[in-house]
Protein backbone atom coordinates (compact mmCIF):
# COMPACT_ATOMS: atom_id res chain seq x y z
CA UNK A 1 0.00 0.00 0.00
CA UNK A 2 2.73 2.55 0.77
CA UNK A 3 4.33 1.84 -2.59
CA UNK A 4 1.04 2.18 -4.43
CA UNK A 5 0.16 5.43 -2.64
CA UNK A 6 3.67 6.84 -3.19
CA UNK A 7 3.58 5.87 -6.85
CA UNK A 8 0.13 7.50 -7.32
CA UNK A 9 1.30 10.72 -5.67
CA UNK A 10 4.48 10.71 -7.74
CA UNK A 11 2.44 10.20 -10.91
CA UNK A 12 0.13 13.08 -10.02
CA UNK A 13 3.10 15.36 -9.32
CA UNK A 14 4.72 14.31 -12.60
CA UNK A 15 1.52 15.09 -14.51
CA UNK A 16 1.17 18.49 -12.78
CA UNK A 17 4.82 19.32 -13.45
CA UNK A 18 4.46 18.31 -17.10
CA UNK A 19 1.35 20.48 -17.50
CA UNK A 20 3.10 23.44 -15.88
CA UNK A 21 6.14 23.02 -18.13
CA UNK A 22 3.94 22.74 -21.22
CA UNK A 23 1.95 25.89 -20.33
CA UNK A 24 5.13 27.79 -19.38
CA UNK A 25 6.67 26.86 -22.71
CA UNK A 26 3.58 28.20 -24.52
CA UNK A 27 3.64 31.48 -22.59
CA UNK A 28 7.37 31.83 -23.22
CA UNK A 29 6.81 31.38 -26.94
CA UNK A 30 4.04 34.02 -26.94
CA UNK A 31 6.18 36.51 -25.00
CA UNK A 32 9.11 35.85 -27.29
CA UNK A 33 6.96 36.48 -30.36
CA UNK A 34 5.61 39.72 -28.85
CA UNK A 35 9.12 40.86 -28.00
CA UNK A 36 10.32 40.12 -31.52
CA UNK A 37 7.42 42.10 -32.97
CA UNK A 38 8.14 45.07 -30.71
CA UNK A 39 11.84 44.94 -31.51
CA UNK A 40 11.15 44.79 -35.22
CA UNK A 41 8.74 47.75 -34.95
CA UNK A 42 11.29 49.75 -32.98
CA UNK A 43 13.99 49.02 -35.55
CA UNK A 44 11.65 49.97 -38.36
CA UNK A 45 10.69 53.26 -36.70
CA UNK A 46 14.29 54.08 -35.82
CA UNK A 47 15.71 53.45 -39.27
CA UNK A 48 12.98 55.04 -41.43
CA UNK A 49 13.06 58.62 -42.78
CA UNK A 50 11.22 61.13 -40.59
CA UNK A 51 8.37 62.96 -42.39
CA UNK A 52 5.09 64.57 -41.26
CA UNK A 53 1.74 63.27 -42.30
CA UNK A 54 -0.28 64.86 -45.08
CA UNK A 55 -2.98 66.04 -42.65
CA UNK A 56 -0.43 67.80 -40.45
CA UNK A 57 1.16 69.44 -43.47
CA UNK A 58 -2.18 70.84 -44.64
CA UNK A 59 -3.04 72.09 -41.15
CA UNK A 60 0.32 73.81 -40.72
CA UNK A 61 0.09 75.44 -44.15
CA UNK A 62 -3.38 76.77 -43.33
CA UNK A 63 -2.18 78.17 -39.99
CA UNK A 64 0.86 79.71 -41.67
CA UNK A 65 -1.36 81.49 -44.19
CA UNK A 66 -3.52 82.88 -41.36
CA UNK A 67 -0.51 84.17 -39.42
CA UNK A 68 1.10 85.59 -42.56
CA UNK A 69 -2.09 87.48 -43.49
CA UNK A 70 -2.33 88.85 -39.95
CA UNK A 71 1.32 89.93 -39.96
CA UNK A 72 1.03 91.58 -43.37
CA UNK A 73 -2.11 93.41 -42.28
CA UNK A 74 -0.43 94.56 -39.08
CA UNK A 75 2.56 95.97 -40.97
CA UNK A 76 0.26 97.59 -43.50
CA UNK A 77 -1.62 99.30 -40.68
CA UNK A 78 1.63 100.43 -39.05
CA UNK A 79 2.89 101.87 -42.35
CA UNK A 80 -0.30 103.83 -42.91
CA UNK A 81 0.46 107.50 -43.47
CA UNK A 82 4.10 107.06 -44.53
CA UNK A 83 5.39 107.34 -48.06
CA UNK A 84 8.07 105.16 -49.67
CA UNK A 85 11.45 106.75 -50.26
CA UNK A 86 12.40 107.96 -53.70
CA UNK A 87 15.77 108.91 -55.21
CA UNK A 88 16.67 112.47 -54.33
CA UNK A 89 19.52 114.89 -54.89
CA UNK A 90 20.40 118.31 -53.55
CA UNK A 91 18.41 120.24 -56.13
CA UNK A 92 15.32 118.12 -55.56
CA UNK A 93 15.69 118.55 -51.79
CA UNK A 94 15.89 122.33 -52.19
CA UNK A 95 12.69 122.34 -54.25
CA UNK A 96 10.93 120.03 -51.82
CA UNK A 97 11.99 122.20 -48.86
CA UNK A 98 10.75 125.39 -50.49
CA UNK A 99 7.42 123.84 -51.46
CA UNK A 100 6.86 122.34 -48.01
CA UNK A 101 7.72 125.53 -46.10
CA UNK A 102 5.59 127.64 -48.41
CA UNK A 103 2.66 125.27 -48.03
CA UNK A 104 2.94 125.25 -44.23
CA UNK A 105 3.04 129.04 -44.04
CA UNK A 106 0.09 129.45 -46.41
CA UNK A 107 -1.96 126.85 -44.52
CA UNK A 108 -1.26 128.67 -41.23
CA UNK A 109 -2.36 131.99 -42.70
CA UNK A 110 -5.52 130.42 -44.11
CA UNK A 111 -6.47 129.19 -40.64
CA UNK A 112 -5.40 132.42 -38.88
CA UNK A 113 -2.62 130.71 -36.96
CA UNK A 114 0.14 132.99 -35.71
CA UNK A 115 3.68 132.07 -36.78
CA UNK A 116 6.96 133.62 -35.61
CA UNK A 117 8.81 135.67 -38.22
CA UNK A 118 11.22 133.69 -40.39
CA UNK A 119 10.07 130.33 -39.00
CA UNK A 120 11.82 127.53 -40.90
CA UNK A 121 10.28 124.62 -38.92
CA UNK A 122 13.67 123.32 -37.80
CA UNK A 123 15.42 123.68 -41.18
CA UNK A 124 16.91 127.16 -40.74
CA UNK A 125 20.32 126.15 -42.07
CA UNK A 126 18.97 124.83 -45.36
CA UNK A 127 16.31 127.52 -45.75
CA UNK A 128 19.19 130.03 -45.64
CA UNK A 129 20.73 128.40 -48.71
CA UNK A 130 23.30 126.00 -47.24
CA UNK A 131 23.17 122.69 -49.17
CA UNK A 132 23.19 119.45 -47.14
CA UNK A 133 25.56 116.55 -47.61
CA UNK A 134 24.57 113.75 -49.95
CA UNK A 135 24.52 111.09 -47.21
CA UNK A 136 22.07 113.18 -45.14
CA UNK A 137 19.42 113.70 -47.82
CA UNK A 138 17.24 110.63 -47.12
CA UNK A 139 16.96 111.31 -43.40
CA UNK A 140 16.34 115.02 -43.98
CA UNK A 141 13.51 114.21 -46.38
CA UNK A 142 11.95 111.89 -43.79
CA UNK A 143 12.22 114.63 -41.17
CA UNK A 144 10.72 117.20 -43.53
CA UNK A 145 7.73 114.97 -44.28
CA UNK A 146 7.24 114.18 -40.58
CA UNK A 147 7.31 117.89 -39.67
CA UNK A 148 4.79 118.62 -42.43
CA UNK A 149 2.41 115.94 -41.15
CA UNK A 150 2.73 117.03 -37.51
CA UNK A 151 2.13 120.68 -38.37
CA UNK A 152 -0.91 119.72 -40.46
CA UNK A 153 -2.31 117.89 -37.44
CA UNK A 154 -1.84 121.00 -35.30
CA UNK A 155 -3.47 123.18 -37.94
CA UNK A 156 -6.49 120.89 -38.22
CA UNK A 157 -6.91 120.89 -34.43
CA UNK A 158 -7.21 124.69 -34.44
CA UNK A 159 -4.24 125.91 -32.43
CA UNK A 160 -3.78 129.65 -31.93
CA UNK A 161 -0.03 130.02 -32.40
CA UNK A 162 2.87 127.81 -33.45
CA UNK A 163 5.92 128.89 -31.47
CA UNK A 164 8.64 126.51 -32.68
CA UNK A 165 9.36 123.12 -34.22
CA UNK A 166 12.46 121.17 -33.21
CA UNK A 167 13.89 118.14 -34.93
CA UNK A 168 16.90 115.95 -34.18
CA UNK A 169 19.87 117.79 -35.65
CA UNK A 170 22.28 115.04 -36.71
CA UNK A 171 24.40 116.78 -39.35
CA UNK A 172 28.01 117.29 -38.31
CA UNK A 173 28.28 120.70 -39.98
CA UNK A 174 25.12 121.90 -38.22
CA UNK A 175 26.31 120.65 -34.82
CA UNK A 176 29.76 122.21 -35.14
CA UNK A 177 28.65 125.85 -35.12
CA UNK A 178 26.55 125.75 -31.90
CA UNK A 179 29.24 123.76 -30.14
CA UNK A 180 31.93 126.31 -31.08
CA UNK A 181 29.72 129.20 -29.96
CA UNK A 182 29.02 127.54 -26.62
CA UNK A 183 32.70 126.77 -26.15
CA UNK A 184 33.72 130.38 -26.87
CA UNK A 185 31.08 131.78 -24.54
CA UNK A 186 32.29 129.61 -21.67
CA UNK A 187 35.88 130.56 -22.36
CA UNK A 188 34.96 134.21 -22.05
CA UNK A 189 32.96 133.68 -18.87
CA UNK A 190 35.33 131.27 -17.10
CA UNK A 191 39.02 130.66 -17.09
CA UNK A 192 38.65 126.86 -17.25
CA UNK A 193 36.44 125.61 -20.06
CA UNK A 194 33.78 123.00 -19.36
CA UNK A 195 33.07 120.13 -21.75
CA UNK A 196 30.19 120.78 -24.09
CA UNK A 197 27.34 118.30 -23.73
CA UNK A 198 26.94 116.22 -26.87
CA UNK A 199 23.42 115.09 -27.75
CA UNK A 200 22.81 111.65 -29.12
CA UNK A 201 21.77 112.21 -32.71
CA UNK A 202 21.95 108.68 -34.12
CA UNK A 203 18.76 107.36 -35.66
CA UNK A 204 17.14 104.84 -33.30
CA UNK A 205 16.85 101.52 -35.12
CA UNK A 206 15.11 98.35 -34.05
CA UNK A 207 17.56 95.41 -33.59
CA UNK A 208 15.36 93.26 -35.87
CA UNK A 209 15.17 95.98 -38.52
CA UNK A 210 11.41 96.47 -38.18
CA UNK A 211 11.30 100.24 -37.63
CA UNK A 212 13.22 103.44 -37.01
CA UNK A 213 12.29 106.20 -34.56
CA UNK A 214 12.80 109.98 -34.67
CA UNK A 215 12.18 112.58 -31.90
CA UNK A 216 10.38 115.91 -32.54
CA UNK A 217 9.39 118.76 -30.20
CA UNK A 218 6.41 121.00 -30.97
CA UNK A 219 5.80 124.19 -29.00
CA UNK A 220 2.47 125.93 -29.60
CA UNK A 221 -0.34 127.85 -27.90
CA UNK A 222 -3.86 126.47 -27.89
CA UNK A 223 -6.92 126.01 -25.76
CA UNK A 224 -7.92 122.74 -24.13
CA UNK A 225 -10.31 121.80 -26.93
CA UNK A 226 -7.52 122.01 -29.51
CA UNK A 227 -5.20 119.96 -27.27
CA UNK A 228 -7.79 117.21 -27.02
CA UNK A 229 -8.13 117.18 -30.81
CA UNK A 230 -4.36 116.92 -31.21
CA UNK A 231 -4.15 113.99 -28.79
CA UNK A 232 -7.11 112.26 -30.44
CA UNK A 233 -5.58 112.65 -33.91
CA UNK A 234 -2.16 111.38 -32.83
CA UNK A 235 -3.75 108.32 -31.19
CA UNK A 236 -5.20 107.16 -34.52
CA UNK A 237 -1.76 106.08 -35.70
CA UNK A 238 -1.48 107.53 -39.20
CA UNK A 239 1.46 107.96 -39.07
CA UNK A 240 2.39 105.95 -36.00
CA UNK A 241 3.28 108.52 -33.32
CA UNK A 242 3.98 108.02 -29.61
CA UNK A 243 3.70 110.98 -27.24
CA UNK A 244 6.61 110.88 -24.80
CA UNK A 245 6.11 114.14 -22.89
CA UNK A 246 3.60 116.98 -22.69
CA UNK A 247 3.97 120.19 -20.67
CA UNK A 248 1.28 122.90 -20.41
CA UNK A 249 2.23 126.28 -18.95
CA UNK A 250 -0.12 129.24 -18.73
CA UNK A 251 2.14 132.28 -18.92
CA UNK A 252 -0.89 134.62 -18.69
CA UNK A 253 -1.83 133.40 -15.24
CA UNK A 254 -1.92 136.41 -12.88
CA UNK A 255 0.61 136.35 -10.06
CA UNK A 256 -1.59 137.66 -7.24
CA UNK A 257 -0.70 137.06 -3.61
CA UNK A 258 -3.69 136.10 -1.41
CA UNK A 259 -4.59 138.77 1.14
CA UNK A 260 -3.31 138.16 4.68
CA UNK A 261 -5.70 136.88 7.29
CA UNK A 262 -6.99 139.72 9.52
CA UNK A 263 -5.60 139.92 13.02
CA UNK A 264 -9.10 139.78 14.48
CA UNK A 265 -9.67 136.37 12.96
CA UNK A 266 -6.40 135.08 14.46
CA UNK A 267 -7.12 136.47 17.94
CA UNK A 268 -10.68 135.10 18.05
CA UNK A 269 -9.65 131.45 18.71
CA UNK A 270 -7.19 132.56 21.36
CA UNK A 271 -9.88 134.61 23.15
CA UNK A 272 -12.35 131.73 23.01
CA UNK A 273 -9.75 129.33 24.41
CA UNK A 274 -8.95 131.74 27.28
CA UNK A 275 -12.64 132.17 28.04
CA UNK A 276 -13.13 128.43 28.14
CA UNK A 277 -10.44 128.01 30.80
CA UNK A 278 -11.65 130.97 32.92
CA UNK A 279 -13.85 130.40 36.02
CA UNK A 280 -17.60 131.15 35.76
CA UNK A 281 -20.33 131.15 38.33
CA UNK A 282 -22.69 128.17 38.46
CA UNK A 283 -25.72 128.59 36.22
CA UNK A 284 -24.23 131.14 33.92
CA UNK A 285 -24.24 130.23 30.23
CA UNK A 286 -21.16 130.56 28.17
CA UNK A 287 -21.38 132.85 25.19
CA UNK A 288 -20.52 131.26 21.83
CA UNK A 289 -17.06 132.07 20.56
CA UNK A 290 -16.93 134.60 17.78
CA UNK A 291 -15.94 133.17 14.44
CA UNK A 292 -13.66 135.08 12.14
CA UNK A 293 -15.17 136.02 8.77
CA UNK A 294 -13.60 134.07 5.83
CA UNK A 295 -11.22 136.09 3.69
CA UNK A 296 -12.62 136.97 0.25
CA UNK A 297 -10.13 136.20 -2.50
CA UNK A 298 -9.77 138.63 -5.40
CA UNK A 299 -11.40 137.80 -8.71
CA UNK A 300 -8.07 136.91 -10.36
CA UNK A 301 -7.69 133.98 -7.96
CA UNK A 302 -11.31 132.86 -8.09
CA UNK A 303 -11.41 132.55 -11.90
CA UNK A 304 -10.19 129.11 -12.96
CA UNK A 305 -10.76 129.31 -16.73
CA UNK A 306 -10.58 132.06 -19.30
CA UNK A 307 -9.64 132.98 -22.86
CA UNK A 308 -5.86 132.94 -22.43
CA UNK A 309 -3.86 130.47 -24.53
CA UNK A 310 -1.47 128.29 -22.51
CA UNK A 311 1.81 127.22 -24.07
CA UNK A 312 2.14 123.51 -24.80
CA UNK A 313 5.44 121.67 -25.28
CA UNK A 314 4.76 118.36 -26.97
CA UNK A 315 7.50 115.76 -27.48
CA UNK A 316 6.67 112.92 -29.86
CA UNK A 317 8.42 109.94 -31.44
CA UNK A 318 7.55 109.30 -35.07
CA UNK A 319 8.05 105.68 -36.20
CA UNK A 320 8.97 104.65 -39.73
CA UNK A 321 8.31 100.96 -40.39
CA UNK A 322 10.07 98.79 -42.94
CA UNK A 323 8.38 98.15 -46.25
CA UNK A 324 8.48 94.34 -45.82
CA UNK A 325 8.16 92.14 -42.77
CA UNK A 326 10.88 89.59 -42.01
CA UNK A 327 8.48 86.72 -42.75
CA UNK A 328 7.77 88.01 -46.25
CA UNK A 329 11.50 88.31 -46.92
CA UNK A 330 12.00 84.56 -46.50
CA UNK A 331 13.05 84.19 -42.88
CA UNK A 332 11.86 81.14 -41.02
CA UNK A 333 9.15 81.52 -38.43
CA UNK A 334 9.47 79.63 -35.15
C-alpha positions as CSV (number, residue, x, y, z in Angstrom):
1,X,0.0,0.0,0.0
2,X,2.7,2.6,0.8
3,X,4.3,1.8,-2.6
4,X,1.0,2.2,-4.4
5,X,0.2,5.4,-2.6
6,X,3.7,6.8,-3.2
7,X,3.6,5.9,-6.9
8,X,0.1,7.5,-7.3
9,X,1.3,10.7,-5.7
10,X,4.5,10.7,-7.7
11,X,2.4,10.2,-10.9
12,X,0.1,13.1,-10.0
13,X,3.1,15.4,-9.3
14,X,4.7,14.3,-12.6
15,X,1.5,15.1,-14.5
16,X,1.2,18.5,-12.8
17,X,4.8,19.3,-13.5
18,X,4.5,18.3,-17.1
19,X,1.3,20.5,-17.5
20,X,3.1,23.4,-15.9
21,X,6.1,23.0,-18.1
22,X,3.9,22.7,-21.2
23,X,2.0,25.9,-20.3
24,X,5.1,27.8,-19.4
25,X,6.7,26.9,-22.7
26,X,3.6,28.2,-24.5
27,X,3.6,31.5,-22.6
28,X,7.4,31.8,-23.2
29,X,6.8,31.4,-26.9
30,X,4.0,34.0,-26.9
31,X,6.2,36.5,-25.0
32,X,9.1,35.9,-27.3
33,X,7.0,36.5,-30.4
34,X,5.6,39.7,-28.8
35,X,9.1,40.9,-28.0
36,X,10.3,40.1,-31.5
37,X,7.4,42.1,-33.0
38,X,8.1,45.1,-30.7
39,X,11.8,44.9,-31.5
40,X,11.1,44.8,-35.2
41,X,8.7,47.8,-35.0
42,X,11.3,49.7,-33.0
43,X,14.0,49.0,-35.5
44,X,11.7,50.0,-38.4
45,X,10.7,53.3,-36.7
46,X,14.3,54.1,-35.8
47,X,15.7,53.4,-39.3
48,X,13.0,55.0,-41.4
49,X,13.1,58.6,-42.8
50,X,11.2,61.1,-40.6
51,X,8.4,63.0,-42.4
52,X,5.1,64.6,-41.3
53,X,1.7,63.3,-42.3
54,X,-0.3,64.9,-45.1
55,X,-3.0,66.0,-42.7
56,X,-0.4,67.8,-40.4
57,X,1.2,69.4,-43.5
58,X,-2.2,70.8,-44.6
59,X,-3.0,72.1,-41.2
60,X,0.3,73.8,-40.7
61,X,0.1,75.4,-44.2
62,X,-3.4,76.8,-43.3
63,X,-2.2,78.2,-40.0
64,X,0.9,79.7,-41.7
65,X,-1.4,81.5,-44.2
66,X,-3.5,82.9,-41.4
67,X,-0.5,84.2,-39.4
68,X,1.1,85.6,-42.6
69,X,-2.1,87.5,-43.5
70,X,-2.3,88.9,-40.0
71,X,1.3,89.9,-40.0
72,X,1.0,91.6,-43.4
73,X,-2.1,93.4,-42.3
74,X,-0.4,94.6,-39.1
75,X,2.6,96.0,-41.0
76,X,0.3,97.6,-43.5
77,X,-1.6,99.3,-40.7
78,X,1.6,100.4,-39.0
79,X,2.9,101.9,-42.4
80,X,-0.3,103.8,-42.9
81,X,0.5,107.5,-43.5
82,X,4.1,107.1,-44.5
83,X,5.4,107.3,-48.1
84,X,8.1,105.2,-49.7
85,X,11.5,106.8,-50.3
86,X,12.4,108.0,-53.7
87,X,15.8,108.9,-55.2
88,X,16.7,112.5,-54.3
89,X,19.5,114.9,-54.9
90,X,20.4,118.3,-53.6
91,X,18.4,120.2,-56.1
92,X,15.3,118.1,-55.6
93,X,15.7,118.5,-51.8
94,X,15.9,122.3,-52.2
95,X,12.7,122.3,-54.2
96,X,10.9,120.0,-51.8
97,X,12.0,122.2,-48.9
98,X,10.7,125.4,-50.5
99,X,7.4,123.8,-51.5
100,X,6.9,122.3,-48.0
101,X,7.7,125.5,-46.1
102,X,5.6,127.6,-48.4
103,X,2.7,125.3,-48.0
104,X,2.9,125.2,-44.2
105,X,3.0,129.0,-44.0
106,X,0.1,129.5,-46.4
107,X,-2.0,126.9,-44.5
108,X,-1.3,128.7,-41.2
109,X,-2.4,132.0,-42.7
110,X,-5.5,130.4,-44.1
111,X,-6.5,129.2,-40.6
112,X,-5.4,132.4,-38.9
113,X,-2.6,130.7,-37.0
114,X,0.1,133.0,-35.7
115,X,3.7,132.1,-36.8
116,X,7.0,133.6,-35.6
117,X,8.8,135.7,-38.2
118,X,11.2,133.7,-40.4
119,X,10.1,130.3,-39.0
120,X,11.8,127.5,-40.9
121,X,10.3,124.6,-38.9
122,X,13.7,123.3,-37.8
123,X,15.4,123.7,-41.2
124,X,16.9,127.2,-40.7
125,X,20.3,126.1,-42.1
126,X,19.0,124.8,-45.4
127,X,16.3,127.5,-45.7
128,X,19.2,130.0,-45.6
129,X,20.7,128.4,-48.7
130,X,23.3,126.0,-47.2
131,X,23.2,122.7,-49.2
132,X,23.2,119.5,-47.1
133,X,25.6,116.5,-47.6
134,X,24.6,113.7,-49.9
135,X,24.5,111.1,-47.2
136,X,22.1,113.2,-45.1
137,X,19.4,113.7,-47.8
138,X,17.2,110.6,-47.1
139,X,17.0,111.3,-43.4
140,X,16.3,115.0,-44.0
141,X,13.5,114.2,-46.4
142,X,12.0,111.9,-43.8
143,X,12.2,114.6,-41.2
144,X,10.7,117.2,-43.5
145,X,7.7,115.0,-44.3
146,X,7.2,114.2,-40.6
147,X,7.3,117.9,-39.7
148,X,4.8,118.6,-42.4
149,X,2.4,115.9,-41.1
150,X,2.7,117.0,-37.5
151,X,2.1,120.7,-38.4
152,X,-0.9,119.7,-40.5
153,X,-2.3,117.9,-37.4
154,X,-1.8,121.0,-35.3
155,X,-3.5,123.2,-37.9
156,X,-6.5,120.9,-38.2
157,X,-6.9,120.9,-34.4
158,X,-7.2,124.7,-34.4
159,X,-4.2,125.9,-32.4
160,X,-3.8,129.7,-31.9
161,X,0.0,130.0,-32.4
162,X,2.9,127.8,-33.4
163,X,5.9,128.9,-31.5
164,X,8.6,126.5,-32.7
165,X,9.4,123.1,-34.2
166,X,12.5,121.2,-33.2
167,X,13.9,118.1,-34.9
168,X,16.9,115.9,-34.2
169,X,19.9,117.8,-35.6
170,X,22.3,115.0,-36.7
171,X,24.4,116.8,-39.4
172,X,28.0,117.3,-38.3
173,X,28.3,120.7,-40.0
174,X,25.1,121.9,-38.2
175,X,26.3,120.7,-34.8
176,X,29.8,122.2,-35.1
177,X,28.6,125.8,-35.1
178,X,26.5,125.8,-31.9
179,X,29.2,123.8,-30.1
180,X,31.9,126.3,-31.1
181,X,29.7,129.2,-30.0
182,X,29.0,127.5,-26.6
183,X,32.7,126.8,-26.1
184,X,33.7,130.4,-26.9
185,X,31.1,131.8,-24.5
186,X,32.3,129.6,-21.7
187,X,35.9,130.6,-22.4
188,X,35.0,134.2,-22.1
189,X,33.0,133.7,-18.9
190,X,35.3,131.3,-17.1
191,X,39.0,130.7,-17.1
192,X,38.7,126.9,-17.3
193,X,36.4,125.6,-20.1
194,X,33.8,123.0,-19.4
195,X,33.1,120.1,-21.7
196,X,30.2,120.8,-24.1
197,X,27.3,118.3,-23.7
198,X,26.9,116.2,-26.9
199,X,23.4,115.1,-27.8
200,X,22.8,111.6,-29.1
201,X,21.8,112.2,-32.7
202,X,21.9,108.7,-34.1
203,X,18.8,107.4,-35.7
204,X,17.1,104.8,-33.3
205,X,16.8,101.5,-35.1
206,X,15.1,98.3,-34.1
207,X,17.6,95.4,-33.6
208,X,15.4,93.3,-35.9
209,X,15.2,96.0,-38.5
210,X,11.4,96.5,-38.2
211,X,11.3,100.2,-37.6
212,X,13.2,103.4,-37.0
213,X,12.3,106.2,-34.6
214,X,12.8,110.0,-34.7
215,X,12.2,112.6,-31.9
216,X,10.4,115.9,-32.5
217,X,9.4,118.8,-30.2
218,X,6.4,121.0,-31.0
219,X,5.8,124.2,-29.0
220,X,2.5,125.9,-29.6
221,X,-0.3,127.9,-27.9
222,X,-3.9,126.5,-27.9
223,X,-6.9,126.0,-25.8
224,X,-7.9,122.7,-24.1
225,X,-10.3,121.8,-26.9
226,X,-7.5,122.0,-29.5
227,X,-5.2,120.0,-27.3
228,X,-7.8,117.2,-27.0
229,X,-8.1,117.2,-30.8
230,X,-4.4,116.9,-31.2
231,X,-4.1,114.0,-28.8
232,X,-7.1,112.3,-30.4
233,X,-5.6,112.7,-33.9
234,X,-2.2,111.4,-32.8
235,X,-3.8,108.3,-31.2
236,X,-5.2,107.2,-34.5
237,X,-1.8,106.1,-35.7
238,X,-1.5,107.5,-39.2
239,X,1.5,108.0,-39.1
240,X,2.4,106.0,-36.0
241,X,3.3,108.5,-33.3
242,X,4.0,108.0,-29.6
243,X,3.7,111.0,-27.2
244,X,6.6,110.9,-24.8
245,X,6.1,114.1,-22.9
246,X,3.6,117.0,-22.7
247,X,4.0,120.2,-20.7
248,X,1.3,122.9,-20.4
249,X,2.2,126.3,-18.9
250,X,-0.1,129.2,-18.7
251,X,2.1,132.3,-18.9
252,X,-0.9,134.6,-18.7
253,X,-1.8,133.4,-15.2
254,X,-1.9,136.4,-12.9
255,X,0.6,136.4,-10.1
256,X,-1.6,137.7,-7.2
257,X,-0.7,137.1,-3.6
258,X,-3.7,136.1,-1.4
259,X,-4.6,138.8,1.1
260,X,-3.3,138.2,4.7
261,X,-5.7,136.9,7.3
262,X,-7.0,139.7,9.5
263,X,-5.6,139.9,13.0
264,X,-9.1,139.8,14.5
265,X,-9.7,136.4,13.0
266,X,-6.4,135.1,14.5
267,X,-7.1,136.5,17.9
268,X,-10.7,135.1,18.1
269,X,-9.6,131.4,18.7
270,X,-7.2,132.6,21.4
271,X,-9.9,134.6,23.1
272,X,-12.4,131.7,23.0
273,X,-9.7,129.3,24.4
274,X,-8.9,131.7,27.3
275,X,-12.6,132.2,28.0
276,X,-13.1,128.4,28.1
277,X,-10.4,128.0,30.8
278,X,-11.6,131.0,32.9
279,X,-13.9,130.4,36.0
280,X,-17.6,131.2,35.8
281,X,-20.3,131.1,38.3
282,X,-22.7,128.2,38.5
283,X,-25.7,128.6,36.2
284,X,-24.2,131.1,33.9
285,X,-24.2,130.2,30.2
286,X,-21.2,130.6,28.2
287,X,-21.4,132.9,25.2
288,X,-20.5,131.3,21.8
289,X,-17.1,132.1,20.6
290,X,-16.9,134.6,17.8
291,X,-15.9,133.2,14.4
292,X,-13.7,135.1,12.1
293,X,-15.2,136.0,8.8
294,X,-13.6,134.1,5.8
295,X,-11.2,136.1,3.7
296,X,-12.6,137.0,0.3
297,X,-10.1,136.2,-2.5
298,X,-9.8,138.6,-5.4
299,X,-11.4,137.8,-8.7
300,X,-8.1,136.9,-10.4
301,X,-7.7,134.0,-8.0
302,X,-11.3,132.9,-8.1
303,X,-11.4,132.6,-11.9
304,X,-10.2,129.1,-13.0
305,X,-10.8,129.3,-16.7
306,X,-10.6,132.1,-19.3
307,X,-9.6,133.0,-22.9
308,X,-5.9,132.9,-22.4
309,X,-3.9,130.5,-24.5
310,X,-1.5,128.3,-22.5
311,X,1.8,127.2,-24.1
312,X,2.1,123.5,-24.8
313,X,5.4,121.7,-25.3
314,X,4.8,118.4,-27.0
315,X,7.5,115.8,-27.5
316,X,6.7,112.9,-29.9
317,X,8.4,109.9,-31.4
318,X,7.5,109.3,-35.1
319,X,8.1,105.7,-36.2
320,X,9.0,104.6,-39.7
321,X,8.3,101.0,-40.4
322,X,10.1,98.8,-42.9
323,X,8.4,98.2,-46.3
324,X,8.5,94.3,-45.8
325,X,8.2,92.1,-42.8
326,X,10.9,89.6,-42.0
327,X,8.5,86.7,-42.8
328,X,7.8,88.0,-46.2
329,X,11.5,88.3,-46.9
330,X,12.0,84.6,-46.5
331,X,13.0,84.2,-42.9
332,X,11.9,81.1,-41.0
333,X,9.2,81.5,-38.4
334,X,9.5,79.6,-35.1
